Each structure stands twice: as structure tokens, then as C-alpha cells.
Amino acid sequence: MSTVDLLIAWEWEYDHHFIQLLNNECVRQGISTYLIYPFNIDETFQKIRAGELQFRILYDRASDSDERFLPLVDLAKKMDAGMINELSNSLRAMDKATMHLEFLTHGIHVPYTVILSPYEKEPILKITELEGLGRPFIIKPANGGGGTGVVVGAETLHDVIETRKQYGSDKYLLQEQIVPADVDGKRAWFRVFFCCGKTVICWWDDRTHIYEPVTAEQEAQYKLERLHVIVRKIADVCKLDFFSTEICKSVRGQFVCVDYVNDPCDMRLKSVFATGVPDDIVRTFIGCIISHVYALLPQKEAKK
């Protein structure tokens, strides 16, 4: 029987470079790994169920989008394995309606929002709060990511009715459109990452999706320290080890969380994709993940 330290499950083709870097660094630091992806999923399950393969920690970047990976979660629980971004926490964090209410409860500023029941349960709208949204406003399904199903620039009740039909079993959020402040020619829109206790702030243009690191000088000059506090509070709420969030500094000077919890994080490299995350930041996260793995494997010592 073979027991590996870290089982990494992935299925998105654009994860290739990130997984390769993570795996290489694990090997360099003496962490044994096993990669499971759509091509070897059946073979892997056979090995696990036959007792030929066990794992101590599961990093799951696949079961949220490919149900074939879901049995891994139950197998991890049976083995009492550690998990990075445990699935039940991921599914809860994925629900924007749930996170909206949790953020309000915990004092995290969010856009004015109307939450609608699924179209299949309540096709007739009874909205008195629509006026509070202003025009234009945003329509987004409560579940899903990557902008799927999101309508920016909605104007009418007809827009709401037609959009709700697209994902009839899902709740919908209607949100006011937050206007970002201008900071020396930059839109004050940020993507903030939380990775195993570390927080990293990036400028992130919501129109072009281009990342740029926030420097220590910029953080001090523009008083962005508050973003670290906000994302740690979000981590306490969502219970995830690795996620990102979008936070905008509005023209009114308030930090507003405009897109709550993104998991799994898109780790495409900027050296490969124009809209990717800067390579040095990706490598920082890999270091954080490996440190977290070591914390769950106290019998091992990191190689310097």
C-alpha cells in the first residue's frame, strides 16, 4: 500500500501551470503527491478502494464542477484526511445569498441587494425594494462563478424576469452598481486573496480583468490596510483556506465587497495569460499551501 502526503484533484485545463508548479515544489520539499484528474479518475478510485493508495491531505479543485470527483470527499473523511477548502464550506461560500446575509451580520459592507427566490418556486415577482437599486443595476445568480449568468447594466423589471428564467432553480441577487473612486488614474477596484492565513491585495480592473500588485508604498499612501482586516473577517465567515474576494472603494470613500467569495481561485499565470495572476504572487500562494500542508503533517520538516 502506498500513502501519499497530498492528493491534488483538478480538472480545469488552465490549472495546468499552477498544478505543475505546486507539484514540483512539493517534490522539492519532500512532500509526496498524487495528481488525480479526469484521465485517471477511475484508476485512482480503484486503487483507493482496493487499499492500494491512501492520502493524508486532499486539495480538491475539481468536485465543485465535476461530480465524478465527489466521492473523494467521503473517502477523505473515512481516512480522517486533512482537507484544503473542505467541500461543505466551499458550497456554503458559493451561495452569494447566504454570504450576503452573513456579511451583513458581521459588519462587512456590501451593495444594497434584493434577494429573490428561485423562479421555479416564485415566478411572480413581488418587489417593493426595486427602487432602492438605482439604475442601472446588476443581476446575478446566487450560485455559480466566473461571471456566468451575471447581467451588468440591467434597467427594467423585464430584465429581471427574463434573467431569472435562465437558472430557474437558483436564487437571484439584484444589486446596486457601485461606482469606484479614482486613485491617481486607477479604478479603486481590488481583488484580495486569502491563502492559508496570508492576505495579498491586487489592483484588479473589473472591465479588463488585468491584475497589478499593490505595492507596500501604495498600500500606505492610499490607506489600503483596511482591506487586510476585511478579508480576514471574510475568512472567519466562510471558513475557507484559500479564496479571493472583490472589494471596491466607492466614490463615497467606503470599502464595499462587491463579489463575495471566489473558490477555487483562478491561478492562471500572468506570464502565460494577459489576465492571469502575477507569477510571483502565485508562487507566494504555493509557498503558503506547502506551509499549511506541513502544519497538517507535523512529523515532517520543511527543506530549506
C-alpha positions in Angstrom: 0.0 0.0 0.0 1.2 3.5 -0.9 0.4 6.5 1.3 1.0 10.0 -0.1 1.0 13.3 1.8 -1.1 15.3 -0.6 -3.7 14.2 -3.2 -4.4 17.0 -5.6 -7.6 16.8 -7.6 -8.0 19.1 -10.6 -10.0 19.1 -13.9 -9.7 22.6 -15.4 -7.2 22.7 -18.3 -6.0 26.2 -17.4 -4.9 24.9 -14.0 -2.0 23.0 -15.6 0.8 25.5 -14.9 -0.3 26.1 -11.3 -0.6 22.4 -10.5 2.8 21.7 -12.2 4.5 24.4 -10.1 2.8 23.3 -6.9 3.7 19.6 -7.5 7.3 20.5 -8.4 7.7 22.5 -5.2 6.1 19.7 -3.1 8.6 17.2 -4.6 11.5 19.6 -3.9 10.4 20.0 -0.3 9.9 16.3 0.4 6.1 16.2 0.2 4.8 13.2 -1.6 2.0 13.9 -4.0 -0.5 12.1 -6.3 -2.4 14.0 -9.0 -5.9 13.0 -9.9 -7.6 14.4 -13.0 -10.3 13.3 -15.4 -8.0 10.9 -17.3 -7.0 8.8 -14.3 -10.0 9.2 -12.0 -11.4 5.7 -12.5 -7.9 4.1 -12.0 -7.4 6.2 -8.8 -10.7 5.2 -7.2 -9.9 1.6 -7.9 -6.6 1.9 -6.1 -8.1 3.7 -3.1 -11.0 1.2 -2.8 -8.6 -1.7 -3.1 -6.4 -0.3 -0.3 -3.5 0.3 -2.6 -3.5 4.1 -2.2 -4.1 6.3 0.8 -3.6 10.0 1.3 -3.1 12.3 4.3 -4.4 15.6 2.8 -6.8 16.4 0.0 -6.6 19.6 -2.1 -9.8 19.5 -4.1 -10.1 21.9 -7.1 -12.4 19.6 -9.1 -15.5 18.4 -7.2 -17.3 21.7 -7.4 -17.5 21.5 -11.2 -17.2 17.7 -11.9 -19.4 15.4 -9.8 -17.2 12.4 -10.7 -14.8 13.8 -8.0 -17.4 14.0 -5.3 -16.6 10.5 -3.8 -13.1 11.8 -2.9 -14.6 13.9 -0.2 -16.2 10.9 1.5 -13.1 8.9 1.1 -11.0 11.7 2.7 -13.4 11.7 5.7 -13.2 7.9 6.1 -9.4 8.2 6.1 -9.6 11.2 8.5 -7.5 13.1 6.0 -7.0 16.8 6.2 -8.7 19.0 3.5 -7.8 22.3 1.9 -11.1 24.1 1.3 -13.4 21.4 2.6 -16.3 20.9 0.2 -19.2 21.7 2.6 -17.5 25.1 3.3 -17.0 25.7 -0.4 -20.6 25.0 -1.2 -21.8 27.3 1.5 -19.4 30.1 0.4 -20.5 29.7 -3.2 -24.1 30.7 -2.3 -24.0 34.5 -2.7 -27.3 34.9 -1.0 -26.1 33.2 2.1 -22.8 35.1 2.1 -24.6 38.4 1.6 -26.6 37.9 4.8 -23.5 36.6 6.7 -21.5 39.6 5.6 -24.3 42.0 6.8 -24.4 40.2 10.1 -20.6 40.5 10.5 -20.4 44.2 9.6 -18.9 43.8 6.1 -20.1 46.5 3.7 -22.0 45.1 0.7 -24.1 46.7 -2.1 -27.8 47.3 -1.5 -29.3 44.0 -2.5 -32.6 42.4 -3.1 -32.6 38.6 -2.9 -35.2 36.7 -5.0 -36.5 33.2 -4.5 -36.0 30.8 -7.4 -38.2 31.4 -10.4 -39.5 27.8 -10.3 -40.8 28.4 -6.7 -42.0 32.0 -7.1 -42.4 33.1 -10.7 -44.4 36.2 -9.9 -42.3 39.0 -8.5 -43.4 41.0 -5.5 -40.7 43.6 -5.3 -41.2 46.9 -3.5 -37.4 47.4 -2.9 -36.6 47.7 -6.6 -36.4 51.5 -6.5 -33.6 51.4 -3.9 -31.3 49.7 -6.5 -31.0 52.8 -8.7 -30.3 52.5 -12.5 -28.5 50.6 -13.9 -28.3 47.6 -11.5 -26.7 44.2 -11.5 -28.5 40.8 -11.7 -26.6 37.7 -10.6 -27.5 34.1 -9.8 -26.8 33.1 -6.2 -24.6 30.2 -7.2 -22.0 29.9 -9.9 -18.8 31.8 -10.7 -16.7 33.3 -13.4 -19.4 35.8 -14.3 -21.8 33.1 -15.6 -25.3 34.3 -15.7 -24.5 37.8 -14.5 -26.2 40.8 -16.1 -24.4 44.2 -15.7 -26.4 47.2 -16.7 -29.9 46.0 -16.1 -32.6 48.7 -16.2 -36.1 47.2 -16.0 -38.3 44.7 -14.3 -38.5 42.9 -17.6 -34.7 42.4 -17.5 -35.1 40.7 -14.1 -38.0 38.5 -15.2 -36.2 37.2 -18.3 -32.8 36.7 -16.5 -34.4 34.6 -13.7 -35.7 32.1 -16.2 -32.1 31.2 -17.2 -31.4 29.4 -13.9 -34.9 28.8 -12.7 -33.9 26.7 -9.7 -31.5 29.2 -8.3 -32.0 32.3 -6.2 -31.0 35.6 -7.7 -29.5 38.8 -6.3 -30.3 42.3 -7.6 -27.6 44.7 -6.6 -26.9 48.4 -6.9 -24.0 49.2 -9.1 -21.1 50.5 -7.1 -19.0 53.3 -8.7 -15.3 53.0 -7.8 -13.3 56.0 -6.8 -10.4 57.2 -9.0 -7.0 56.8 -7.4 -4.3 58.6 -9.5 -5.9 57.3 -12.7 -6.7 53.8 -11.4 -10.1 52.4 -10.6 -10.2 51.7 -6.9 -11.2 48.1 -7.5 -9.2 45.3 -5.8 -9.1 41.5 -5.8 -7.9 40.5 -2.4 -6.6 36.9 -1.8 -6.6 34.9 1.4 -4.2 31.9 1.3 -3.7 29.8 4.5 -3.5 32.9 6.7 -1.7 35.3 4.3 -3.6 38.2 2.6 -2.5 39.7 -0.7 -4.0 42.8 -2.3 -4.0 43.4 -6.1 -5.4 46.1 -8.3 -7.9 44.4 -10.5 -9.7 46.2 -13.2 -13.3 44.9 -13.4 -13.5 45.8 -17.1 -10.3 44.4 -18.4 -9.6 41.8 -15.7 -6.0 42.9 -15.6 -4.1 42.3 -12.3 -1.4 44.6 -10.9 0.2 44.0 -7.5 -0.4 46.7 -4.8 3.0 47.8 -3.5 3.7 48.5 0.1 4.1 52.2 -0.8 0.7 52.3 -2.5 -0.9 50.4 0.5 0.3 53.1 2.9 -0.2 56.1 0.5 -3.9 55.2 -0.3 -4.7 53.8 3.2 -5.5 50.3 1.9 -4.6 48.4 5.2 -8.3 48.0 5.9 -8.5 45.5 3.1 -6.4 43.0 5.1 -8.8 43.3 8.0 -11.9 42.8 5.8 -10.6 39.7 4.0 -9.6 38.1 7.4 -13.1 38.8 8.6 -14.4 37.1 5.4 -12.1 34.1 6.1 -13.7 33.8 9.6 -17.2 33.8 7.9 -16.6 31.4 5.0 -14.1 29.0 6.8 -12.0 28.5 3.6 -8.2 28.2 3.5 -7.8 29.7 0.0 -10.2 32.2 -1.7 -10.4 35.7 -3.2 -12.9 38.5 -3.0 -13.5 41.7 -4.9 -13.6 44.9 -2.9 -14.2 48.3 -4.3 -13.5 51.7 -2.7 -16.6 53.7 -3.7 -16.7 57.3 -4.7 -18.2 57.8 -1.2 -14.9 56.5 0.3 -16.3 53.3 1.6 -14.8 49.8 1.0 -17.6 47.7 -0.4 -17.4 43.9 -1.0 -18.9 43.6 -4.5 -18.2 39.9 -5.2 -18.1 37.9 -2.0 -16.1 34.6 -2.2 -14.4 33.1 -5.2 -13.3 29.5 -4.9 -11.4 27.9 -6.4 -9.2 30.8 -7.2 -8.2 31.2 -10.9 -4.4 30.7 -10.8 -3.5 31.2 -14.4 -0.1 32.8 -14.7 0.3 36.3 -16.0 3.4 35.2 -17.9 1.1 32.9 -19.9 -2.3 34.7 -19.9 -2.7 38.5 -20.0 -5.5 38.3 -17.4 -3.5 35.9 -15.2 -2.3 36.4 -11.6 1.3 37.8 -11.4 3.7 34.9 -11.3 5.4 36.0 -8.1 2.1 36.1 -6.3 1.1 32.6 -7.5 4.5 31.3 -6.2 3.8 33.0 -2.9 0.5 31.1 -2.6 2.2 27.9 -3.4 4.6 28.5 -0.5 1.6 29.2 1.8 -0.1 26.0 0.7 3.0 24.0 1.3 3.5 25.6 4.8 -0.1 24.7 5.5 0.5 21.1 4.4 3.5 20.9 6.8 1.3 22.2 9.6 -1.0 19.3 9.0 1.9 16.9 8.7 3.9 17.8 11.9 6.2 14.8 11.6 7.8 16.4 8.5 10.3 19.2 8.4 10.5 21.7 5.6 13.6 21.6 3.4 15.3 25.0 3.2 
